[in-house]
Amino acid sequence: MTRVDPRIALLAEAAALLGEGPGIDQALANLARVGLPHLGDLCAIDLTLDDGTLSRVASAHVLADKESLVTALTPVERLAAIATRRATGLPRAGRAALDALAESADQRAQLERLGARTWLCVPLIGTDRVLGALTFAVTESGRRYSPADQHLAAVLAKLTAAVIESARLRDAAVDARRAAESAARARDEFLATLSHELRNPLNAVLGWATLLESGRLDAEQARRAIRIILRNVDAQARLVEDLLEMSSAVLGRTRLSIRPVEVRAVAIEVVDALRPGAEAKGVRLESRLESPGAVVSGDPDRLRQVIWNLLANAVKFTPAGGRVEISVARVRSHLELRVSDTGQGIHPDLLPHVFDRLRQGDSTSTRAHGGVGIGLALVRHLVELHGGAVRARSPGEGQGATFTVTLPLTAVEIRDPAPPREPLSAASLAGVRVLVVDDDPAAVELVVETLAQRGAEAKGAGSVAAALPVLTAWRPTVLISDIEMPGADGYALIREVRTLAPEAGGRTPALALTAFSRPEDRVRILRAGFSLHVTKPVDPEELITIVATLAGDGAGREEQP
């Protein structure tokens, strides 16, 4: 009967154990015993961690009562093997060697009890780095390691390294698949939620608008219908703005218009705007707005968005009879804005992820509150752009929550409040001629009627081709144009206008009224030749004021030819 070479048998057994796939940890634990006693009386397997330190993942000894001592085996040869990527060994571990190896008196005693006489360390070399080391030691006999033993240990180390890399790649693939599946679920949930959040306001607008058109509502019902329509349109516009802001944040395109901002004044505006809704829900909205004149360097519109999202969120998640409080105070070298509520609170598992994009505590169809899960992510993004930080705290579900924003203060102080602005409704457009260009007839009709209500004479055109003859013959005071239109767009229109002689209308003030709202869109629109850029939807009173500003105080108001 042919006798099998024990070295070949050892490698075959090791390959079988590593290839079984019970999990890399168990495979390495089994492997640590395979080489015993052929390659030594003990075996230890160490893997290199990301920070460069070593972690013992498996060990074994031929004597059960010495297995607990294997963890004390810390030969410098192990580190040398990793550093040089070559097998190293110590032929004889005498007293001087033990003194050099031990890091403490206890470890010295453990090494002496273990009785290691000689050892061999082989690096586990992966594709692009050293994964760790495989260590064998002789403790129970006087044998020495031969070149054949070293070669066998090196082959075993190569096999082990290959299996470790394979297992790590497999685990990485599993993690990537799970991450992709999770992202796909989050995307599907987000789209379903977004559809719900967009359709609900549209349903209210369509329903109440239909009732208004029927003429069956009395005066009070009609006023209520209008209020509901305006509220839902505003909610939808804010949702769209948040989506666009989040898109800009993801792409790294958010831009700030930096100036000195008194956060207390901005907070007062937001509180005044949200108070009626909170009171209607039965939520008490309290404010402690200290530190007048304390100024931060920031974008007032973005900071208003931060405060609005935090405060509106708190009101939404606080039931009737609850309380929401906002405070602004100077704390040493920074300004601290805090929004707290007595609402439903945040589950401890969700709290670390509350600012994650598209993350919701409840995305099921039975959830109690709306939203698409981008408000708080946007808050964090905007706060960090201002050099600040935001954190959330909650004792748990049903126990309320507190959000704290910190922003660095500037050296500037605002001592006297700015004079109140004239109300937008004061603007008059008597004698102003306006040409409105949009391929959507409903949009043209709305703008024309809005301007006519303030005395303007307005005409509409559904295309660039239809608009140019009107502009040169009628000579409007102000031009309003959409950007995206079939055939020739708003850019083509303004290029044609700016090539005209001044007496033919080449210097007509032009307003781009469009759904394009990204910062890069605004830059392109203004560079193309438009005087101003306004994003749809626009408040009618704001549009009237803008047109009056463009028209000037009587400048260009000519009699109709």
C-alpha positions in Angstrom: 0.0 0.0 0.0 1.4 3.4 -1.1 2.2 5.7 1.8 1.0 9.3 1.5 3.5 12.0 2.1 2.3 13.7 5.4 3.1 17.1 4.0 0.8 16.5 1.0 -1.8 15.1 3.4 -1.6 18.2 5.5 -2.1 20.6 2.6 -5.0 18.5 1.3 -6.7 18.7 4.7 -6.0 22.4 4.9 -7.5 23.0 1.5 -10.5 21.0 2.3 -11.1 22.9 5.6 -10.7 26.3 3.9 -12.9 25.4 1.0 -15.8 24.1 3.0 -17.1 27.7 3.5 -18.4 27.5 7.1 -17.3 31.0 7.6 -13.8 32.4 7.5 -13.5 32.6 11.4 -14.3 28.9 11.8 -12.2 28.0 8.9 -9.1 29.7 10.4 -9.8 28.1 13.8 -9.8 24.7 12.1 -6.7 25.6 10.1 -4.8 26.4 13.3 -5.1 22.7 14.4 -4.2 21.2 11.0 -0.5 21.9 11.2 -0.2 20.3 14.7 2.0 18.5 15.5 3.7 18.3 12.0 4.7 22.0 12.0 4.9 22.6 15.7 3.2 22.2 19.0 1.2 25.4 18.7 -0.2 27.7 16.0 -1.4 31.3 16.0 -3.0 33.2 13.2 -2.9 37.1 13.4 -4.6 39.4 10.9 -3.7 43.0 10.2 -6.4 45.6 11.0 -7.1 48.8 9.1 -5.1 50.8 11.7 -2.0 48.6 11.3 -2.4 46.7 14.5 -2.7 42.9 14.7 -5.6 40.9 16.0 -5.3 37.2 17.0 -8.2 35.4 15.2 -7.2 31.7 15.9 -4.8 29.7 18.0 -4.3 26.1 19.1 -1.9 23.9 21.1 -1.4 20.2 21.2 -1.9 20.3 25.0 -5.3 21.6 26.1 -4.0 23.1 29.4 -1.6 25.3 27.4 -4.1 26.7 24.9 -4.9 29.6 27.0 -1.2 30.6 27.1 -0.9 30.9 23.3 -2.4 34.4 23.4 0.8 35.4 25.2 3.0 34.4 22.3 4.1 37.7 20.8 7.4 37.0 18.9 9.0 40.0 17.3 9.5 37.6 14.3 5.8 38.0 13.6 6.2 41.8 13.1 9.4 41.3 11.2 7.7 38.8 8.8 5.0 41.3 8.1 7.4 44.2 7.6 9.8 42.2 5.3 7.2 40.0 3.6 9.5 37.1 4.3 9.4 34.1 6.7 11.5 34.6 9.9 12.2 32.4 12.8 14.1 32.1 16.1 16.1 28.8 16.4 16.4 28.9 20.2 14.3 31.0 22.7 16.7 31.4 25.6 16.3 33.6 28.7 17.6 36.7 26.9 15.1 36.2 24.1 12.2 35.9 26.5 13.4 39.1 28.3 13.4 40.9 24.9 10.0 39.6 23.8 8.0 40.2 27.0 6.2 43.5 27.4 5.5 43.0 31.1 6.5 40.7 34.0 3.2 38.8 33.7 3.7 38.2 30.0 7.3 37.1 30.8 5.9 34.5 33.2 3.3 33.3 30.6 6.0 32.9 27.9 8.2 30.9 30.3 5.2 28.6 31.2 4.5 28.1 27.6 8.0 26.9 27.1 8.5 28.0 23.4 11.9 26.7 22.3 11.8 27.8 18.7 9.3 29.3 16.4 8.6 30.2 12.7 6.6 33.1 11.4 5.3 33.3 7.8 3.5 36.4 6.4 0.1 36.0 4.8 0.6 38.0 1.6 -2.5 39.1 -0.3 -2.8 40.7 -3.7 -1.7 44.2 -2.7 -0.9 44.0 1.0 0.2 41.7 3.9 -2.9 40.3 5.5 -1.2 39.1 8.7 1.0 36.3 9.9 0.9 32.5 10.5 3.1 31.5 13.6 4.2 28.0 14.6 6.3 27.2 17.7 7.9 24.1 19.3 7.2 23.7 23.1 7.3 20.0 23.8 10.4 18.7 22.1 13.8 19.8 20.9 13.2 19.7 17.2 14.3 22.4 14.8 12.7 23.8 11.7 14.1 22.5 8.5 14.0 24.2 5.0 11.3 21.7 4.1 9.2 22.8 7.1 9.7 26.4 6.1 8.6 25.7 2.6 5.5 23.8 3.7 4.5 26.7 6.1 5.0 29.2 3.2 2.7 27.1 0.9 0.1 26.8 3.7 0.3 30.6 4.3 -0.3 31.3 0.6 -3.4 29.0 0.6 -4.6 30.8 3.7 -4.1 34.3 2.3 -6.0 33.3 -0.9 -8.9 32.0 1.1 -9.0 35.1 3.3 -9.1 37.4 0.3 -11.8 35.4 -1.3 -13.9 35.5 1.8 -13.4 39.2 2.1 -14.4 39.8 -1.5 -17.4 37.6 -1.0 -18.4 39.5 2.1 -17.9 42.8 0.2 -20.1 41.6 -2.6 -22.8 40.6 -0.1 -22.6 44.0 1.6 -22.7 45.8 -1.8 -25.8 43.8 -2.8 -27.5 44.5 0.5 -26.6 48.2 0.2 -28.0 48.3 -3.4 -31.2 46.5 -2.3 -31.6 48.9 0.6 -31.0 51.9 -1.8 -33.6 50.5 -4.2 -36.1 50.1 -1.4 -35.4 53.6 -0.2 -35.8 55.0 -3.7 -39.1 53.1 -4.2 -40.4 54.3 -0.9 -39.3 57.8 -1.6 -41.0 57.9 -5.0 -44.2 56.4 -3.5 -44.2 59.0 -0.7 -43.3 61.8 -3.1 -46.3 60.8 -5.3 -48.5 60.9 -2.3 -47.2 64.2 -1.0 -47.7 65.8 -4.5 -51.1 64.3 -5.2 -52.7 65.3 -1.9 -52.3 69.1 -2.4 -53.3 68.7 -6.1 -56.5 66.8 -5.0 -57.4 69.6 -2.6 -56.7 72.3 -5.2 -58.7 70.5 -7.9 -61.6 69.7 -5.6 -62.0 73.2 -4.2 -61.3 74.9 -7.6 -64.1 72.8 -9.1 -66.5 73.8 -6.4 -65.6 77.4 -6.9 -66.2 77.1 -10.6 -69.6 75.5 -10.0 -70.8 78.7 -8.3 -72.6 76.7 -5.6 -70.4 78.1 -2.7 -71.6 81.1 -0.7 -69.2 83.9 0.1 -67.8 82.4 3.3 -67.3 79.0 1.7 -65.6 80.6 -1.3 -63.2 82.4 1.0 -62.5 79.2 2.8 -61.9 77.4 -0.5 -59.4 80.0 -1.6 -57.5 79.8 1.6 -57.3 76.0 1.3 -56.1 76.3 -2.3 -53.4 78.8 -1.4 -52.3 76.8 1.6 -51.9 73.6 -0.5 -50.2 75.4 -3.4 -47.7 76.9 -0.8 -47.1 73.4 0.6 -46.4 72.0 -2.8 -44.1 74.8 -3.8 -42.1 74.3 -0.6 -41.8 70.6 -1.3 -40.5 71.3 -4.8 -38.0 73.8 -3.4 -36.8 71.3 -0.9 -36.4 68.7 -3.6 -34.4 71.1 -5.7 -32.3 72.2 -2.8 -31.5 68.6 -1.9 -30.6 67.8 -5.5 -28.2 70.8 -5.4 -26.8 69.6 -2.1 -26.1 66.1 -3.4 -24.3 67.5 -6.5 -22.4 70.0 -4.4 -23.9 73.0 -6.2 -25.6 74.9 -3.3 -24.5 78.5 -3.3 -24.9 81.1 -0.5 -25.4 84.8 -0.8 -23.4 85.8 2.3 -24.2 88.9 4.3 -24.6 89.9 7.9 -27.8 88.3 9.2 -29.5 88.8 12.6 -30.9 85.3 13.2 -33.3 86.6 15.9 -35.1 88.8 13.3 -35.3 85.9 10.8 -36.7 83.7 13.6 -39.4 86.3 14.4 -40.6 86.2 10.8 -40.9 82.4 10.7 -42.7 82.3 14.1 -45.2 84.9 12.9 -45.8 82.9 9.7 -46.3 79.6 11.5 -48.2 80.7 14.5 -51.7 80.7 12.9 -51.3 77.1 11.7 -50.0 76.0 15.1 -52.8 77.7 17.0 -55.4 76.1 14.6 -53.9 72.7 15.5 -54.1 73.5 19.2 -50.3 73.6 19.6 -48.8 76.4 21.8 -45.9 78.1 20.0 -43.6 79.9 22.4 -40.5 81.9 21.7 -37.6 83.1 23.7 -35.6 85.2 21.3 -32.7 86.9 23.1 -29.5 88.6 21.9 -30.9 91.3 19.6 -28.1 92.6 17.3 -26.2 89.3 17.4 -25.1 88.7 13.8 -23.9 85.7 11.9 -22.4 85.7 8.4 -24.8 83.8 6.2 -27.5 83.6 3.6 -30.8 85.0 5.1 -33.0 82.9 2.8 -31.1 79.6 3.6 -31.2 80.4 7.3 -34.9 81.1 7.1 -35.3 77.7 5.4 -33.4 76.1 8.3 -35.6 77.7 10.9 -38.8 77.0 9.0 -38.0 73.3 8.5 -37.2 72.8 12.2 -40.2 74.7 13.5 -42.7 73.4 11.0 -41.4 69.8 11.7 -41.9 70.4 15.5 -45.5 71.6 15.0 -46.3 68.7 12.7 -45.1 66.1 15.2 -46.7 67.7 18.2 -50.3 66.7 19.0 -53.0 69.2 20.1 -52.4 70.5 23.6 -48.7 70.2 23.2 -46.0 72.9 23.2 -43.3 74.0 20.8 -40.6 76.4 21.8 -37.9 78.2 19.8 -35.1 80.1 21.4 -32.2 82.2 20.1 -29.3 83.1 22.4 -25.7 84.1 22.4 -23.5 81.3 23.9 -19.9 82.5 24.2 -18.5 82.8 20.6 -21.5 81.3 18.8 -25.2 81.7 18.4 -27.4 78.9 19.5 -30.9 78.3 18.0 -33.0 75.7 19.7 -36.3 74.2 18.7 -37.9 71.8 21.3 -41.3 70.2 21.4 -43.5 67.9 23.6 -44.4 65.8 20.6 -44.0 62.1 19.6 -40.2 62.1 20.1 -37.6 60.0 18.2 -36.9 56.3 18.7 -33.3 55.6 19.9 -32.6 53.5 16.8 -33.6 56.3 14.5 -31.9 59.1 16.4 -28.4 58.6 14.9 -29.9 58.7 11.4 -32.4 61.5 11.8 -30.4 63.8 9.5 -29.9 61.1 6.8 -31.3 61.9 3.4 -34.6 60.2 2.6 -34.7 58.6 6.1 -38.1 58.5 7.8 -39.2 57.0 11.1 -42.3 55.6 9.4 -42.7 55.2 5.6 -45.7 52.9 5.6 -49.2 53.7 4.4 -50.4 53.9 7.9 -48.0 56.6 9.0 -49.5 59.5 11.0 -47.5 62.3 9.4 -46.6 63.4 5.9 -43.3 64.4 4.4 -40.7 62.8 2.1 -37.7 62.7 4.5 -35.5 65.5 3.2 -36.2 68.4 5.5 -33.8 67.5 8.2 -31.1 66.4 5.8 -31.4 69.8 4.1 -31.2 71.5 7.5 -27.9 69.8 8.3 -26.5 70.6 4.8 -27.3 74.3 5.0 -26.1 74.6 8.6 -22.8 73.0 7.8 -22.4 75.3 4.8 -22.6 78.2 7.3 -19.8 76.7 9.3 -22.2 75.5 12.0 -23.5 72.2 13.4 -26.9 70.8 14.3 -27.7 68.0 16.7 -30.9 66.2 17.8 -31.8 64.9 21.2 -34.8 62.9 22.4 -35.4 60.8 25.6 -37.5 58.5 23.4 -40.8 58.0 21.7 -43.6 60.1 23.2 -41.2 62.3 25.1 -40.5 65.1 22.6 -37.4 66.2 20.8 -34.9 69.1 20.8 -32.9 70.3 17.8 -30.0 72.6 18.5 -28.2 74.7 15.8 -25.0 76.5 16.5 -23.6 79.2 14.2 -20.4 81.2 14.6 -20.9 84.9 15.4 -19.4 87.7 13.4 -17.9 90.9 14.9 -20.7 93.0 13.3 -23.7 94.0 15.3 -27.0 95.4 14.0 -28.1 98.0 16.5 -31.1 99.6 14.8 -33.7 97.5 13.1 -34.2 98.1 9.4 -37.2 100.2 8.5 -40.3 98.2 7.6 -40.7 97.6 3.8 -43.6 99.1 2.0 -46.3 96.5 1.5 -46.2 94.8 -1.9 -49.8 95.7 -2.6 -48.8 99.4 -2.8 -47.3 99.0 -6.3 -49.4 100.4 -9.2 -48.8 99.6 -12.9 -50.9 102.3 -14.4 -49.5 103.2 -17.8 -47.2 100.1 -18.0 -47.3 97.9 -21.0 -46.2 94.3 -20.5 -45.6 91.5 -23.1 -46.0 88.0 -21.7 -44.4 85.1 -23.7 -45.2 81.5 -22.7 -46.3 78.5 -24.6 -48.8 77.6 -21.8 -52.0 79.7 -22.4 -53.0 79.3 -18.8 -49.8 80.8 -17.6 -50.1 83.7 -20.0 -53.7 84.3 -18.9 -52.8 84.3 -15.2 -49.9 86.8 -15.6 -52.0 89.1 -17.9 -54.9 89.1 -15.5 -52.7 89.7 -12.5 -51.0 92.7 -14.1 -54.3 94.1 -15.4 -55.7 94.1 -11.9 -53.1 96.8 -11.1 -53.7 98.9 -14.2 -51.2 97.5 -16.6 -51.9 96.9 -20.2 -50.7 93.4 -20.9 -50.6 91.2 -24.1 -49.7 87.6 -24.5 -47.8 85.6 -27.1 -47.4 81.8 -27.2 -44.1 81.6 -29.0 -40.9 83.6 -29.9 -42.1 84.0 -33.5 -45.4 85.5 -32.3 -43.7 87.7 -29.7 -41.0 89.5 -31.8 -43.4 91.4 -34.1 -45.5 92.5 -31.1 -42.4 93.7 -29.3 -41.1 95.9 -32.2 -44.5 97.3 -33.1 -46.1 97.7 -29.6 -42.9 98.6 -27.7 -43.8 97.1 -24.2 -42.4 98.7 -21.1 -41.4 95.2 -19.7 -41.0 91.8 -21.3 -41.8 88.7 -19.3 -40.8 85.3 -20.8 -40.7 81.7 -20.0 -37.4 79.8 -20.8 -38.5 76.4 -21.9 -40.7 76.6 -25.0 -40.9 74.4 -28.1 -39.1 75.6 -31.3 -37.3 78.6 -30.0 -36.9 79.1 -26.2 -36.5 82.1 -24.0 -32.8 82.3 -24.6 -33.4 82.6 -28.3 -36.0 85.4 -27.6 -33.7 87.5 -25.5 -30.8 87.1 -28.0 -33.1 88.5 -30.7 -34.3 91.3 -28.5 -30.8 92.4 -27.5 -29.7 92.6 -31.1 -32.4 95.2 -31.8 -31.6 98.9 -31.8 -32.7 100.8 -28.6 -35.5 102.6 -30.5 -36.8 99.2 -31.6 -36.9 97.8 -28.1 -33.4 96.3 -27.8 -33.1 97.6 -24.2 -36.5 96.5 -23.0 -36.2 95.3 -19.3 -36.8 91.5 -19.4 -37.9 89.2 -16.6 -37.4 85.4 -17.0 -40.3 83.7 -15.2 -39.5 80.0 -15.3 -39.5 76.7 -13.5 -35.7 76.6 -13.8 -34.4 77.4 -10.3 -30.9 76.0 -10.0 -28.1 78.5 -9.3 -26.4 77.6 -12.6 -29.7 78.3 -14.4 -29.9 81.7 -12.8 -26.4 82.6 -13.9 -27.0 81.5 -17.5 -30.3 83.4 -17.6 -28.8 86.6 -16.5 -25.8 86.2 -18.7 -28.1 85.7 -21.7 -29.5 89.2 -21.3 -32.5 89.0 -18.9 -32.7 91.7 -16.3 -34.1 89.5 -13.5 -34.8 85.8 -12.9 -37.9 84.6 -10.9 -38.9 81.0 -10.2 -42.4 79.7 -10.7 -44.7 79.7 -8.9 -44.5 83.4 -8.0 -46.7 85.3 -5.6 -48.9 87.7 -7.6 -48.1 90.7 -5.4 -44.4 89.9 -5.7 -44.7 89.8 -9.5 -46.5 93.2 -9.5 -43.7 94.7 -7.5 -41.0 93.3 -9.7 -42.7 94.6 -12.9 -43.1 98.0 -11.3 -39.4 98.0 -10.4 -38.4 97.1 -13.9 -40.7 99.7 -15.4 -39.1 102.4 -13.2 -40.8 105.4 -11.8 -42.5 106.6 -14.9 -39.5 105.8 -17.1 -40.4 104.3 -20.4 -44.2 104.6 -19.9 -45.2 105.8 -23.3 -48.6 106.4 -24.7 -49.8 103.6 -26.9 -48.9 104.4 -30.5 
